[in-house]
Amino acid sequence: MKEALRVGTVGTNFIVPRFIEAVRLAGSPPGCPDGAPGAEIAASYSRNAETAEAFAQKHGLRLAFSGREAFLSSGDYNCVYVAAPNSLHYPWARDALLHGKNVICEKPLVSTGGELEDLIRLAREKGLFLFEALTIPHLPNAARLRGLLERIAPVRHVEMNFSQYSSRYPPFLRGENPNMFNPEFSGGALMDLNYYNLALTVYLFGEPEDIRYFPRAAAKGIDVSGTLVMNYRGFNAVLSACKDSSGENFVQIQGEGGCLYSPSASSNLRAGITARRNEANPEAFRSAREGKGAGEGPAAERFQDQDRENHLFYEVRDFIESFAGGDPSCCLAPLEESLMRVSLAEKARKGAGIIFSADTGA
């Protein structure tokens, strides 16, 4: 009999309730894939006992832990979901694997390539699942976007913006020390928002020839906003993210044959995709004459392959299905992609002079 995925969560920040909701949606009929035995959230952990109890009660969880060893040693669940600050991803994931637990870890999975190489080695030795909770490879609209690239080829320019004014930014300006803007916790705009832009670009086009980061660094050498430039043969990807300001989030891919556009953050692509063909393209003229398209120019078409408001549903559904298959080796190819992303982010920020405690072992 296949084992159900039973999850214990680490952390109580905003993403954890969304994850719990996604597990309940994907782990119960009709959302549960064929052959998957389902999933449940069995426990929660917080360093503060009152916080752990209140969180468990609010979300209907049976167990709450405030002791790390007791949590990791519990037999009531078989997978740890890590949603702690970035710098704590590695020690939590490593300790969970050492305790025989499978791991789902929020993005970025770790702070450095060396940390991820160690986790991959350990997961293979233990025969355990290790997943990076990154939405992009699981989004139906991301797959659609990749499938549309041929229509506009060759690609000549890529541009993305993902900006959210952070509620932690005013305290940071007052001299406080929120984790999000602290290099000791591997914070900053690159590792938070721009990581999604980087990940979508790599998902679409693979590894770049070069990558450089141009941050707006504030106190303590942390980036509060910045622009990544990823160089590919034939085009550049210009990827911006800001936590010190807000703006219109979008993904745009321009090619000699047309343009693909989504008025969405790269993390969710929730608004779908519009494909426009250039007027100079004979096929675009032919489509326009035949009355095709959405009226936004010659041969414009709209695509929307996502019907879930909680976009974490798609990754969780895939995790449940993979776990039900019983073979942890299914994680190896995705982990190699995770290693590429983490290593690129590491190269970019170090080249810009942004150094984390994780880099020095402090």
C-alpha positions in Angstrom: 0.0 0.0 0.0 1.3 3.4 -0.9 2.1 5.7 1.9 0.2 9.0 2.3 2.2 12.2 2.5 1.9 13.5 6.1 3.5 16.9 6.6 4.8 18.8 9.6 5.3 22.5 8.9 8.1 24.7 10.1 7.2 28.4 10.4 4.0 30.4 10.8 4.5 33.2 8.2 1.9 34.1 5.5 3.0 31.3 3.0 2.3 28.5 5.4 -1.5 28.8 5.5 -1.5 29.0 1.7 0.5 25.8 1.7 -1.8 24.1 4.1 -4.8 25.1 2.0 -3.0 23.7 -1.2 -2.4 20.4 0.5 -6.0 20.1 1.5 -7.1 20.9 -2.0 -4.7 18.7 -3.8 -4.6 15.9 -1.3 -8.4 15.3 -1.3 -10.7 14.1 -4.0 -11.4 15.4 -6.7 -8.0 17.2 -6.6 -6.0 14.2 -5.7 -4.3 12.7 -8.8 -5.1 9.1 -9.9 -3.1 6.6 -7.9 -2.0 9.1 -5.2 -3.1 8.2 -1.6 -3.6 11.9 -0.7 -1.9 14.1 1.9 -2.5 15.8 5.2 -0.9 18.4 7.4 -0.2 16.5 10.7 1.8 18.9 12.8 3.3 22.4 13.1 6.4 23.8 14.7 7.3 27.2 16.1 10.0 28.1 18.6 7.3 29.8 20.8 5.0 27.3 22.4 2.0 29.7 22.5 2.5 30.6 18.8 2.7 26.9 17.9 -0.5 26.0 19.8 -2.4 29.0 18.4 -1.3 28.3 14.8 -2.3 24.6 15.1 -5.7 25.5 16.6 -6.4 28.1 14.0 -5.6 25.7 11.1 -7.1 22.5 12.6 -3.9 20.7 13.2 -3.6 17.8 15.6 -0.1 18.5 16.9 2.0 21.5 17.8 5.7 21.5 18.7 8.0 24.1 20.1 10.9 21.7 20.8 13.1 21.0 17.7 14.2 17.5 18.6 10.8 16.4 19.7 9.3 17.7 16.4 12.0 16.0 14.2 11.7 12.7 16.1 8.0 12.5 15.9 6.5 9.5 14.1 3.3 11.3 13.3 4.5 12.7 10.0 6.9 11.7 7.3 7.7 15.0 5.6 8.9 18.4 6.8 7.8 21.6 5.0 10.4 24.3 5.7 9.1 27.9 5.6 11.7 29.5 7.9 14.0 32.4 6.9 16.2 31.6 4.0 19.4 31.1 5.9 17.7 28.4 8.1 16.5 26.3 5.1 19.8 24.4 4.9 20.1 23.4 8.6 16.4 22.6 8.9 16.4 20.5 5.7 19.7 18.7 6.7 18.4 17.9 10.2 15.1 16.6 8.8 16.9 14.3 6.3 19.2 13.1 9.1 16.1 12.2 11.1 14.7 10.2 8.2 12.1 12.8 7.1 11.4 13.7 3.5 11.6 17.5 2.8 9.7 20.2 1.0 11.5 23.4 1.3 10.4 26.9 0.3 12.4 28.7 -2.4 15.3 29.5 -2.5 16.0 26.0 -1.3 19.3 27.1 0.2 21.7 30.1 0.1 24.7 28.5 -1.7 25.4 25.8 -4.2 27.6 24.0 -1.7 24.7 23.7 0.7 22.5 22.2 -2.0 25.1 19.8 -3.1 25.3 18.5 0.5 21.6 18.1 0.7 21.4 16.3 -2.6 24.1 13.9 -1.5 22.4 13.3 1.9 18.9 12.7 0.3 20.4 10.2 -2.1 22.2 8.4 0.7 19.0 8.2 2.8 16.7 7.4 -0.1 14.4 10.4 0.8 12.5 12.9 -1.2 13.8 16.5 -1.4 11.6 19.1 -3.2 12.1 22.8 -3.7 8.7 24.5 -3.2 9.0 26.7 -6.3 5.8 27.3 -8.2 7.2 28.0 -11.7 8.0 24.5 -13.0 4.5 23.3 -12.0 2.4 26.2 -13.3 0.2 25.2 -16.4 0.7 28.8 -17.7 4.4 28.5 -17.5 4.3 25.3 -19.6 2.0 27.2 -22.0 4.4 30.1 -22.2 7.3 27.8 -23.0 5.2 26.1 -25.7 4.5 29.5 -27.3 8.1 30.5 -27.8 8.4 28.9 -31.2 5.6 31.2 -32.4 7.7 34.4 -31.9 11.1 33.0 -32.6 13.8 34.0 -32.6 13.7 35.6 -29.2 15.4 39.0 -29.0 14.5 40.5 -25.6 13.1 39.4 -22.3 11.9 41.7 -19.6 10.2 41.0 -16.2 9.2 43.0 -13.2 8.2 41.7 -9.8 7.9 44.5 -7.2 6.0 44.6 -3.9 6.5 47.4 -1.4 7.5 45.4 1.7 5.7 46.0 5.1 9.2 45.3 6.6 10.8 48.2 4.7 9.6 51.1 7.0 10.9 49.3 10.1 14.2 48.7 8.2 14.5 52.4 7.5 13.9 53.1 11.2 17.0 51.0 12.0 15.2 47.8 13.0 16.5 44.5 11.8 13.8 42.4 10.0 15.0 39.1 8.6 13.9 40.1 5.1 16.6 42.8 5.0 19.3 41.0 6.9 22.3 39.3 5.2 22.6 37.0 8.2 19.3 35.5 7.1 20.1 35.5 3.3 17.5 38.2 2.7 17.1 40.9 0.1 15.2 41.5 -3.2 17.2 39.0 -5.3 16.6 36.0 -3.0 13.0 36.9 -2.6 11.3 38.4 -5.6 13.9 38.3 -8.3 14.6 34.6 -7.7 11.2 34.0 -9.4 12.2 36.0 -12.4 15.5 34.2 -12.6 13.7 30.8 -12.2 11.2 31.5 -15.0 13.9 32.7 -17.3 16.0 29.5 -16.7 12.8 27.4 -17.1 12.2 28.9 -20.5 15.7 29.2 -21.8 18.1 27.2 -19.7 21.4 28.3 -18.3 22.7 31.8 -19.5 26.1 32.5 -20.8 26.6 35.2 -18.1 24.7 36.8 -15.3 25.2 40.1 -13.5 23.3 41.9 -10.8 22.9 45.6 -10.3 21.4 46.2 -6.9 20.3 49.2 -4.9 22.1 48.3 -1.7 21.0 49.8 1.6 22.4 49.5 5.1 24.2 46.3 6.0 24.9 45.7 2.3 21.5 44.2 1.6 19.7 44.7 -1.7 16.3 46.3 -1.3 15.8 46.4 -5.1 17.8 45.5 -8.2 18.1 44.4 -11.8 19.5 41.1 -13.0 20.8 40.9 -16.6 21.1 37.4 -18.0 23.0 37.1 -21.3 21.9 34.5 -23.8 23.0 34.0 -27.4 20.9 36.4 -29.4 19.2 38.2 -26.5 19.4 39.5 -22.9 16.9 39.0 -20.1 16.4 42.1 -18.0 14.8 41.1 -14.7 13.9 43.7 -12.0 12.5 43.3 -8.5 11.8 45.9 -5.8 10.9 45.7 -2.2 11.3 49.4 -1.7 8.6 50.4 -4.2 5.7 48.9 -6.1 4.7 48.9 -9.7 3.1 46.9 -12.5 4.3 43.3 -12.4 4.7 41.6 -15.9 6.5 39.1 -18.0 7.3 40.1 -21.6 9.1 38.1 -24.3 9.8 39.8 -27.6 10.9 38.0 -30.7 11.2 38.7 -34.4 7.9 36.9 -34.9 5.9 38.6 -32.2 5.5 39.1 -28.5 4.3 37.1 -25.4 3.0 39.0 -22.5 1.5 38.3 -19.1 0.3 41.1 -16.7 1.3 38.9 -13.8 4.2 38.3 -11.4 6.5 35.6 -12.7 5.7 33.6 -9.5 2.1 32.8 -10.5 1.3 34.0 -14.2 -2.2 34.0 -12.9 -3.5 36.5 -15.5 -2.7 34.2 -18.4 -0.8 35.0 -21.6 -1.4 37.1 -24.6 0.5 36.1 -27.8 0.8 38.8 -30.5 2.3 38.3 -33.9 4.2 41.1 -35.7 2.5 42.8 -38.7 5.5 41.9 -40.8 4.7 38.2 -40.3 2.6 36.8 -43.3 1.0 34.2 -41.0 -0.1 37.0 -38.7 -1.8 38.9 -41.6 -3.5 35.6 -42.7 -4.8 35.0 -39.2 -6.1 38.5 -38.9 -7.9 38.3 -42.2 -9.6 35.1 -41.0 -10.9 36.8 -37.9 -8.7 35.1 -35.4 -7.2 36.7 -32.4 -8.5 38.8 -29.5 -8.5 42.2 -31.1 -5.2 43.4 -29.6 -3.4 43.6 -32.9 -2.8 41.1 -35.7 -3.4 37.6 -34.7 -3.5 38.2 -30.9 -4.6 35.3 -28.8 -5.2 34.8 -25.1 -4.3 31.7 -23.2 -5.4 30.8 -19.6 -4.6 27.3 -18.4 -4.9 27.9 -14.7 -8.2 27.7 -12.8 -6.9 27.7 -9.2 -6.8 30.9 -7.1 -4.2 29.3 -4.8 -1.3 28.8 -7.3 0.6 26.6 -4.8 -2.0 23.9 -5.7 -0.1 22.9 -8.8 3.3 22.3 -7.1 1.6 20.5 -4.2 -0.3 18.3 -6.6 2.9 17.3 -8.3 4.7 16.6 -4.9 1.8 14.3 -3.8 1.9 12.4 -7.1 5.7 12.1 -7.0 5.7 10.9 -3.4 3.0 8.4 -4.2 5.2 6.9 -6.9 7.6 5.9 -4.1 10.8 6.6 -6.0 12.9 9.5 -4.6 15.1 9.5 -7.8 12.3 11.5 -9.5 13.7 14.5 -7.6 17.2 14.3 -9.1 16.5 16.2 -12.3 14.5 19.0 -10.6 17.3 19.2 -8.0 19.9 19.7 -10.7 17.8 22.6 -12.0 17.5 23.9 -8.4 21.3 23.8 -8.2 21.6 25.8 -11.4 19.3 28.5 -10.0 20.9 28.7 -6.6 24.4 28.8 -8.2 23.4 31.6 -10.6 21.9 33.7 -7.8 25.0 33.1 -5.7 27.2 34.2 -8.6 25.1 37.3 -9.3 24.9 38.6 -5.7 28.6 37.9 -4.9 29.6 39.7 -8.1 27.6 42.7 -6.8 29.3 42.5 -3.4 26.4 41.0 -1.5 27.8 38.6 1.0 25.7 36.4 3.3 26.7 34.7 6.6 26.1 31.4 4.8 29.0 32.3 2.4 31.5 32.5 5.3 30.1 29.7 7.4 29.3 32.2 10.2 
